[in-house]
Amino acid sequence: MSTLCTAVSGSSSADAAQVSRGQPTWYCPEENTAQLKIYNSLTRRKDNFIPANGMNVTWYNCGPTVYDASHMGHARSYITFDILRRIMSDYFGFNILYVMNITDIDDKIIYRARTKFMLDRYRGEMSSRDKNEVLSEIRESVDDFKVKMSELTPEDPKLKMMQKVMVGLLPVIDKSDADLGVLLTLASMAMETWLDTRFGAEVTDHSIFAALTQHFESEFHNDLKSLNVLPADVLTRVTDYVPEIVDYVQKIIDNGYAYASSGSVYFDSAAWRRDRGYLAKLKPESVGNLDALAEGEGKFSDVNSKEKKNQVDFALWKSSKPGEPFWDSPWGKGRPGWHIECSAMADSICNNQLDIHSGGEDLLFPHHDNEILQAEGYSNSKQWVNYFIHAGHLSIEGCKMSKSLKNFITIKDALKKNTGRQLRIHFLSHSWHGGLDYSESAMSEAVTTEKYFNDFFLLVKYHKSSWVRGSRVSQN
């Protein structure tokens, strides 16, 4: 049972604002005595928190794509949700089933694993090859790199990153006596593309991809432990749920909201819009943003592919190309799309209904909006998630943090300067769903705040022990 959002919000102006943004109606679980309110991305306001099943809460959190070291953006999300989880369970007494996924199939993973494997192999073979031949190949990769730079606009943030690479290369690239090992390190960004273009399709050993993901997943769990973040009650990996994902996709096809094309399967946005009237609940203003859609589809996908009926259709299942891991399916050898994994795994554990779904703000569109379409297309439900919550963006010294632009700080590096407790204090001093800047000055304030609390509790401990001693004397 559920009621319209107006029954809970009690604010016609808030509802009107939601409608004006193009956000579809939010259905609140059946009213009871709400203990707290929570900021809900589905309405962009604080709503009474009412679990669907009494004090039992199902909560699914988007975990990391394990292709690189965990960074402070991850820390921002996982510490934030750890704080909320502890408050809800320890103070309010909710019985929370906390589920988190590990994305271990993804375009970024495929590219990183292939290029790392090929760069390591190339480096190992250099000593037995003609030096001039190796030098010629590295220079050829740098020339290709320059061509890509010339195709970028001055405003493109990738240009600045590539220019930094060239600054390091220019003094040595034309030297005939250059140290090849040093040169390869400096030119690694150019060489990885050069190698992948020529030899990427030859990488067929699945263990190459698994080795990368297993390493960084282990590092991720170690980082969370260092930050004193509670582990998930249930941890899911995409590679463990491929059969369930295949069945999930097939049911969406059977329900009329997806179609197979050239070995891939796409969500049918036109069919969904015809029946439901919308394509996004969280950020309807972003529908049609092809750049965001392309980023969500991944490095090896084409948002303008002729396989699709519409540009905004997105992949549920991807036909694997040479050099990509694959699994059998009714549509041929392939792998899951990014968005489908969370819908399928969350439903497998939580039975097609979530009280809370969480993730970083960057996942709002298209990832979480597409998750909603898939899940509601699978179950023919009107509301898969009752409360979507998103941790705000993290900036570094006032600049946007971006792993792809190499502008990030790993959790390990951050913990060399400050403790996990100090990081937590810094995050607690700001709204959890608002922006947050990580800087030396901000962390200095956190250190001062920690000292203030330490001194306070030492004073309390001292007076408590003095009172106990005095009480014993008076009794004697």
C-alpha positions, 0 to 999 in steps of 0.5 A: 500500500502507498499514497501519493507524495502529497499525503506526506509532504503536506506542502502543495508548493513543494509538490508543484516544484516537483512537477515543474521540474518534470519529476514524476509522482513520488509514492510514499509507503503507507503512513505510520508514525515517522521517526525521522525525515530524510532528504530524498533525491526523488523529490529533492526535499526532506520526506518522512522516512517510512520503511515498507516493512515496519522497522526492517530496512532494505538498503542497496549502495552502489559500490566501486568499479575496481580498476584503480585505487580508491580515492577521496571521492569514494571516501566521501560516499562511503563514510557519509553512508556509514554515518547515516547507517549507524544513526539509523540502526544504533539510534533509531533502531532500524534493522538494516539489510545493507547490500553493496555491489562490486563492479568487476565487469566494465569498459574501464576495467577491460581497457585498464587490464588490457593496456597494463598487460600489454605495457608490462609485456612490452617493457619486458620485451624491450631489452631483446629488441632493436633500440631504434625500432622501439624508439620509433614505436614510442615516437609514433604513439606520441605523434598519435597522441598529438593528433588527439590533442589537436582535436580537443577544444581549449575548454576540454579539461583533458587537454590540460592533462595531455599537455602535462604529459607532453611537457615531460616528454618533449625534453627527451623524445627526440634524443637518440640516447634516451633511456627507453625505460624512462621514455616508456614511463613518460609516454605510457598514456600514449603507448597504452592507446597505441598498443590497445589499438593494434593488439588489444583484440588479442587479449583473450585470457579472462584471468588478466581482467580478474587479476586487476579487479581482485587486486583493487577490490582487496585494496578497496576493502582495506581502505574502508577498514582503515576508515572504520566503515562497517562492511556490507551485510551482503556483498555482490559481484557482477561476475557472480550474477551473470546468469541472474542478469541474463534472466533479468534482461530476458524478462524486460524483453518479454515485458516489451521494454527491451529489444535484441539487436546484433547480439546486444540488448537495448532498453526501448525508451520509446516503448517506456515513454509511451506507457509511462510518460517519462524517461527519468525520475531523478534528473529529467532535465538531463534526458537527451544529454548525449555526453552523459549517456555516452559516458554511461555506456562506456569507452567501447560503446557508441551512443549513435550506434545504428543497432539502436532504435533511438539515441537514448536507448541504452545497453542492457547486454553488450555483444563482446568484441575481440579482446573483451570478456564474455559469457553465453546468453540467448543473444550470443556471447557478451557481457552485462551493461553497466546499469543493469547489474545493480537492478538485477543484483538488488532485486535478487537480494531484496525481492524487487523493492528497496527502501533506500538506494544510495550512491555518489551524486555523479550517479544520478544520471544516467546510472540511477535513472536507468536503473529505475527504468530497468527495474520497473520495466522488469517488475511492472511496478510504479516505484522500485525505490522509495528513497534515493540518497546521494552524497554530494560532490567532493572537490580538491582544493576548490577544483573538481575531482576527476579520476580520468583527469588524474586529479584525485587523491587516493585514500591511502595518501590521504591517510598518510596526512590525517586519520580516518577519524579526522576525515570523518569529522570533516565530513560531519561538518558539512551537509552530507548531500551538499558539496564538500572541499578537501583541502589542507585548511579544511583538514586543519580545522578538523584536527582542531575540532578533534583536539577540542573533543579529545580535551573535553572527554579527558576533562570529563574522565578526570572529573568522573574519576575525581568524583568516584574517589571523593565518593569512596572517601566519604563512604569510608 
